[in-house]
């Protein structure tokens, strides 16, 4: 009788263990394909109207009605895309790099980059953890941090953000903190020199003296505003 009770007890323990393990379901190949497919669609719906908009800006001007058509289409698509990105991140955190690849990361970061400030600040800690966990490239985190700084009216750290200035009707680098040492900061996190980045990404020429003057003027204006 005692032996039968012990045997029943052992079987019960093993059964509980099997049930617990069965709950830990690995991501299936079908789920991976679905996630990649969703992100791929998001990327196309974000980027296609932006490419068309930018092409028309070069022909008709930045504030042309031709370009505005695709700007409106982009806004409409983006409102849907940010909801989908939030669902992905809220469901299981930042996806593994092995599941979505660099393109998947770029899609998530691009959609977050163009949403409201509160949402970007909300997901910044998740991005930082993703970098520590080797799920996300540091350059994408840096871009997000610089964008948040500029939107809050602060100096950017790494020089990733360009802005359109209506008074000159041209793009220029948003003022950066300590421009003379920006390449040192960028190198520490594995980024290329600022001049190389700006030329490659925006076809923009880096001029240290100009940027130092713009930073001084920016800080002076901000201090004057604070003292008013």
N, C-alpha and C positions, 0 to 999 in steps of 0.2 A: 504493500500500500504506500509506504513512504517513498519507495523507488518511483512509483507511478506519479506521485505528487511532484517529486523533483523533476521528473521528465516533462510534465505539463508546464511547470514553472520555466524550465529552460526554453521550451518551444515558444512560450508566450514572449519571453525576452527577445528571442531571435526574430519573432514576427514583428514586434514593435520596431526593431532596428531596421528591418527591411522596409517598413512603411515610411520611416523617417527619410531613408535614403532615396526612396522613390519620389519624394517631393522635390528633390534637387534635380530637376530636369535640365540637361544641357541644352544649349541653343542648337536647334536643328538646322540642317542645311536649307530647308525651306524658309525658316524664319530669317536666316541670314540673307537669302536672296530677296525676300520681301522687304527687309530693311534697306538693303542696297537699292532696290527698285524705287522705294519711297524717296530716298535721298537723291537719287538720280533725277526723278521727276521734279523735285523741289529745285534742284540746281538749274535745270532747263527753264523752268518758269520764272526763276529769279534773273538769270543771266541773259536770256534772249531779248527781253524788252530793254534791258540796260545796254546791251551792245548796239541795238538799233537806235536807241536814244542818243548814245554817244556819237554814233556815226552821223546822225542828223545834226547834232550840235556843231560838228566840224564844218558842215555844209551851210547851215542856216543860222548858227549862233546858239549860245547857251540858253537863252531865254525864248527861243523860237517856238511857235505853236506846233510846228512839225515834231519837234523833240518832245513837247509836252504830251502828245498823244501816247507815246510809249512810256513816259514817266507815270502817267495815270494807270496804264496797264500793269506796270511794275508794282505800284502801290496796292492795287487790287490783289495781285498774286501774293505779294508779301504778307498781307493780312491773313491769308489762309496758311501760308508756309510757316509763319512763326508759331501758330497754334500746333502744327504737326511737330515742329522741333521741340516745343515744350513737352508735348506728350511723350516723345522719345526719351528725353532727359529725365523727366519726372518718374517715368515708369521703372527705369533700371540704372540711372546714372549715366555717366559718359560711356559710350560704347567702346569695346575693345578695338584697338587699332587693327588687329588681325581680322575683325569682322567687317569693318567699313573702309579701311585703307585711308590713305592721305586725302583722297578725293571726298570721302565721306566727312572727314574732319573739316575740310575746307568748306563744304556745304553748310554744316552746322554753324561754323564760326561766321561765315558770311551773312547768314540769316540773322544771327544774334547781333552782329556788328551793325546792322541797319535797323534794329528795333529801338524802342524807347530806352532812356537812360536807366530807369528803375529796373527793367528786365535785365539789362546787361550787368548791372551791379549785382543783381540777384544770382546770376549764374557764374560770376567771376570766381568765387571760391571753388566751384566745381571744375572750372577750367584750370585753376592752379593745381588742384589735386590731380587732374588728368595729366598735367605736365610731369608732376612728381612720379606718377605711376607709368610714365612712358607711353601714354595713350595719345598725347597731343604734342605737336612741335612747339618749342618755346616762341618761335616767331609769331604764331597765331595768338598766343597769350599776350605778347608784347603789343601787337596791333590793337587788341581789345583794351589794354590798359591805357595806351596813348589816346585812343578814341574817347574813353571815359574822361580822361584828364582835360582834353580839349573841350568837350561838351560841358564840363563844369567850370570852364573859364580859367584853367590852370595851364602851366607850361607842360608840354609833353616831354617825356624822358628819352625816347629812342628815335624820334623823328619819323614815325610811320604815317603821320596824318597830313594830307594836303587840304587846303580850304580854298573855296572860291570867294574872292573879294570883289563885291559889286562896284566899289569905288574905283578900282583899277580894271575891272572886267577881266581879271586874270586869276590863275591859280598860283598859290605860293605855299611854302611850308608854314604850318602853324608854329609859332615861336617855341623853341626848345630850351630846356634847362641846361645851362653851362655848355653852349655849343662847342667850345674849344675841346671838350673832353667827351664828346658824344661817341666818337669811334671806340674809345676805351670801354665805355659802358656797353656798346653793342657787341664788341668782341668777347666780353665776359660771358655773354649768353649765346655765343655762337653765330652772331649776325655779321654780315658783310659791312664794309665801310659805308657811311651814309651817302657819300658821293656816288658810289657804285649803285647802291640801292635806288636812289632817286632817279638816276639816269636810266636804269633798266626798267623801273616800274612806271615812271611818269615822264620820262624824257625831260627831266628838270635838272638844271645845273646848280650844284651846291656851291655857294659862295660864303665862306666862313665870316668874312668881315660884314657882309650884308646881314647874315643871320644873327651875328652878335649885336648889331645895331637894332635889329627888329626885336630881339629879346629885351634889350635895355628899354626900348620904347614901350614894350608890352608891360614890363614890370613897373615902369613909371606911371603909366596910365592906370594900372590896377591899384597902385598905392594912392594915387590921387582920388580914385573913386571911393576907396575905403575911408579916406579922410574927410569926405564931403558930408 
